[in-house]
Amino acid sequence: MTLSITRSWSTASGAMVGHLTHDVDAFTVFQHLATLPHVLFLDSARRDAPDSHTGTIGTLQLGKYSFVAADPIYSITLPRNTNNLSASVFHCFKTIRKLLRDLSCPTIPGLPPFQGGIAGLWSYECGFAGLDLSPPTCCETVTPLASLHVYDVVFAFDHATDDGWIISQGVPARGLVARKKQAQQRFESMLALELSPSRAPVPDAIPQPKELSSATSTTTPWRHPLPAYPEVRSNFSRDAYVEMVKQGIEYVRAGDMFQVNLAQQMSLESSVDPVMLYSAARTCNPAPFAGFFDAGDTIIASMSPERFLRVTGQSVHMHPIKGTRRVTTSPEANLYAAADLGTSDKDRA
C-alpha cells in the first residue's frame, strides 16, 4: 500500500502540496515512515469530543493537529558526554539561527501551522547550560542532550476538518526552479514509501520482559524491583522515595518552594519493536499530546494529556492538568467545577 493524494499544487515559493485521500490518516503515515531516520510523530491520539449540549467543540480545543516527518536534511546532536556544554549550547543556537535564516519559507495559508522546519529534543541540561548553571545530578541515561533536525517534508493533519496534506518545501535548493524540482522529488519519494512488514500492526502484541541478570541489578541505577511487578525496576527504594516525599513537604513548609514534582525512573528490559509499543500505548492510553521520536540511540514514546507551551506571535499558552478543572460551554457546570476546585484539599495543598 502506498500513500495517495486527490490533487497537488505548487506554491509561489516553489513548495509542493498534496491533499491526502481520506483513507490516509496520521498513524498510517507514521507506519510508512517509521523505518526512516529520525522519524517524528506529533500525535493527537485523543481529540476533544463535541459538547453534548451544543454539538460543537469549545474554543480551547485539544487534539486538533497531528504531524509526521522523517529523513531530515540536516541534524544537530549533542551526546550525553559532551564536553564544555555551555560552549556547545551557544554554538548550537548559532547554528539554529543560521539554518532558520537560510532555509526560511513563507507560511502556506490554509494549512496546519507546522509546515517544515526544526523539531526534536532539547534537554533541561541544555537549558541550565545556556544560563551558565550546573544541572542537578540525574539518573544515568543514553538520551542525547539535544537531537534537533530540519525536516523539509511534513505530513500535516487537521482533525477538525478531517483533512491531511503532504508539504514538501524544496529546501535547501536555491531559486524557484531548483526548489520546485527538489520539492517534487522529495514529495514523490515520500508518497512511494511502502508499509514495511515489520511495521504492520500485530494484534495483541505484548512486550515480553527479559530475565534481569544479577550484573544488571548491581551496575545500573534501576536496582529496586517493584513488589507487584519485580521485572520492573526503579532507581528509588521505597524507603528512599518516602524520605524524598518528607523532604519535599519540609521544603514547602519552610517556604523554599510551593510545589514539588517528585519523579522516579523505571526500567524494564524487553524485546519489543518501539513502533508496536507506541501503537499499543496510543490504543490503551490515548492522549492529545502524544509523540514518538527517534533520537538516534534513544527512542521516545510519550503520552501526555498536558500542553507544555504554545507560542503564537506574542502570546504564550499552556494547558496544565494539576490543580485545574475542564472549562465547558455550560456556565452552571463551570461554577460547580470552580467551587469544587476551591474546596479541594489536594489542589489547594
N, C-alpha and C positions, 0 to 999 in steps of 0.2 A: 504494500500500500504506500503510495506517495501522497504528498500534501497537494491539495488542489485549490485553485482560485476561480472566482467568477469573472474577474476582469483585472486589468493592471493599467497603470499610467505613470508617466514621468512628471516630476515637478520642475519648476523653473530653475532650481539649483542643481538638477541632474539626478536627484534621488529617484528610486523606483518603488512604487507602492502596489501591492496586490491585495484585493479583498478576498479573504478566505471563504470557502464554502462552509455552510453552517454545520456540516458533519465534522469539521476540523475544530476541536476545542484545544484549550491550553495544555491539558495533560497529554493529549495525543501528540502535540508538537514536542513537548518535553521528552516523551519516549523516543521520538525520532532523532532528537539532538543529543540524547543522553550520553552517547559514546564519544562525542566531540570534546576537545579540550575546554576546560573551564566553563562548563555549562552552568547557566544561571537561570533559575526558575523563581520568579516572584509571584506567588500563587495565592489568589483569593479563593482558597479551598472552601471557605464558608462565606455566604453572602447574606446581607440583610434581606429579610422577607418583608413583603408589603404589610403595612399596618392593617390589622383586622377590621378597624372601623372605617378607614378611608380608602383602603386598597392601594395606597401609594407608599413609597419609601421615604423616610424622613430626610431632612436636609443633611444630617450627619450620617452619611452612608458609608458603611464599611464593606469591604469586599467588592469594590467597583471595577478594579482593573487587575489583569494578570499580564506578566511579561515573560518571554522566554528568549534567551540569547546564548550563543556559544561560539567557539572558534574565534577569539578576539584577534584584532590586527596588531595590538600592542599590549604588553603586560609589564607590571611593576610588582616585584615581590621582595619583601623584607623577611628573611628567615628568622626563626626564633633566636638564633645565636648571633644576630647582627651586632657588630662592634660599633662603638660610638653612635648610639642610636639617635641622639639629638641631631647630629650632622646628617645622618641618613634620612631622618624625617624631613629636615629642611630641604635636602636635595630632592626628595620625593615630591614635596609640594611644588618645588620649582619646575619639575618635570611635568606635573599635572597641569600647571598653569600654561606651560608651553603647548602641551597637547590640546588643551581646550581652545587656545588661541588659534593654533594651526588647523585644527580639524572642525572648527565651528561650522554648524549648519543651521539654516533658518528653520524654525518650527513649522511643521506642516499642519495647517489648520484642519480642525475636524477630527483629528486622531488622538489617541491617548497620549499622555504627556511624555512618557519615556520613549523616544524615537531613535535611540542610539546614544552612545557616549560612554562615560566611565562608570563602572559599577564593580562591586566586590566587597572586600573585608578590610576594615580599619580597626585595629585593636585599641583597647583602653591604654595599653602600654605606650602606643604611639602618641596618644593624646597627652599623657603625662610628659613624654619626652619633648613634645612641642612646647610645653610650658616650663621646661627645664626642671621638672620634678622627678624624683625617683619613684617608679611604680611600686606598689606593695608586692611582696613576695607571694606568688601564687603557685598552684599545683602544677606539676610537670605536664607539658602538652607539646605536641608537634605542630600545632596550628601556627601558621606564619603570623608575624606581627602585622603584615599588610599583604594583601593579594588583590590588586586593582587591575582592571582590564578595560580596554577600549573595544566596545562592540559596535561594529558597523552595520550589522543586520539584527533587527529585533522583530519578534512576533508579538503583537500587542492585541489585547482583548478588552473590549468594553462589555461588561456583563449586564449593564443596564439595558443595552440595546441588542445584546447577543450578537455582536459583530466582532470579527477578528481580521487583522491585517498583517502582512509581512512588509517591513520597511527596510529597504537597502539604501544606505546613504552614499555609497560610491567612494568613500574616503579610503585611503589617503590620496587618491588620484587628484590631480590638479587640472582645472579647466573644465568647462561644461562637457565637451565631447568625451574626454578621458573619464570623467566622473560617471557619465551615463553608461559608458562601456563597462566600467568596474562594477557599478551598481547592478547592471543586468547579469553579469557573470555570477556575482555572489547570490543574487536573487534566484537564479535558475539552479545553482548548485544546492542551495538550501531546500528548495522545493523538491528536488530529485532524491533527497535522502530517503532510504527505505527504513522501515522499522526493523531494528536488529532483533533476531530471535532471542538473544539474551536479555532484551529489554521488554519483551512481550509480557503482559500481565499474567501471573500464575495464581489461580485461586487458592486461598487459604495458605499462602506462603508464610511460614513461621520461622524466624531465626532460630537456629539450633545452637545453644550455648556449648562452648568448648569446656573441657575439663581444665581447671586452673592448676598449674603446677605450683609446687612449694616455692620454686625460684621466683615465679611471677609475684606471689604474695609478699615476698620479702624485699624485692628490688623495685617495686613501684609504689607510688603514694596510695594506691587503692588497695589497702590491706585489710579492710574491715568488712566482712560479709554481712549482708542484711539477714536478720533472723529468719524471715519468711521466705527469702529468695537468696540462698547462700551463693549462687553463681553470680549475683550482682554484688559488687564491692564498692565501698565508699572510702573517701580519703579522711573521714572522721569516724572515730568510735562513738558509741552512744554517749559515754561519759564526756568526751571532748566536745561533742556538739551541745550537750546540756550546759557545759561550762561556758561555751561561746554565747548561748542564749542569756545566761546570767550576766555576763559581761556587757552584753548589749543593753539589757534592762538598766544596769547601773549607769551606763553612758547616758541613757535617756534621762534618768533621774537627776544626774549631775548637770544636765543642760548642755552636754557636749554635742548632742545630736537629737533630732526629734523623731527620726525613723531609722530603723535598721533593716536592711535586706540581707538575711543570712542565707548562705548558699553552700552547698556541698557538691562535689563532683562524684559521679558514679560511673563505674566501668563494667562492661560485660564483654568478654571475649566471645566472638561469634563469627560464624561463616555465613554471611548474607550479602546479597547484592544491595548496595546502597539505594538504588532506584526502587527495588522491590520493598525495602524497608520504608522508604518515604511514601510509596504508594499505600502501604498498609496503614501508616500513621495518618495520612490525609483522609483515609476512609473511616477509621475509628475515632479520630480526634481532629476533624477539620477546623481550620482557623482562618480568619480573614487576612492575616498577615503571615502566611506560611511561606517557606522558602527552602530551596535546595541550591547548594553552591559547591562546585568543585574547585577547591583552593589549591589543588596540586596534590600534596601528600595528605591532605585532610579533606574529607567530605563533610559538609554541614547540612543537616536536615533539621528544620525548625518548624514548630507550630506555635505561633504567638497570637493571642487574642488582642494584643495591645499595639497601637501605633506609637512608636517612639517619637519621631518628629516628622512633620511635613512642612516644607518651606515653599511658600508660593509668593513670589515677589518679596515684599517686606513683611509678610505675615508668617508666623510660625505656629503650627497647630500640633497638639499632642493629644493622645487619647488613652489615658491610663485606665486601669480597671480597679485597682485597690482604692478603697475609700470613695467610690463613686456609685451612682445608680444610673441606669439607662434612661435617657430622656425620650419620651414618647410624644405623640401628637395629641394625647389626652391631657388637658390641664389638671383634671382631678387626679389622674394617676401620678402625674409629676409631683403634685402636692403631697400625696401619700408617700411617694418614694423619698422626697426631701425630709419629711418628718421621720421616716424610718431611719434614714441616714444620720439625722441629728441625734437620735436616741440610741444608736448602736455603740455599745461599749467597745467592740472590736475596732470599728472605723474611727472612733474618737480617741483611741488609746494613745 
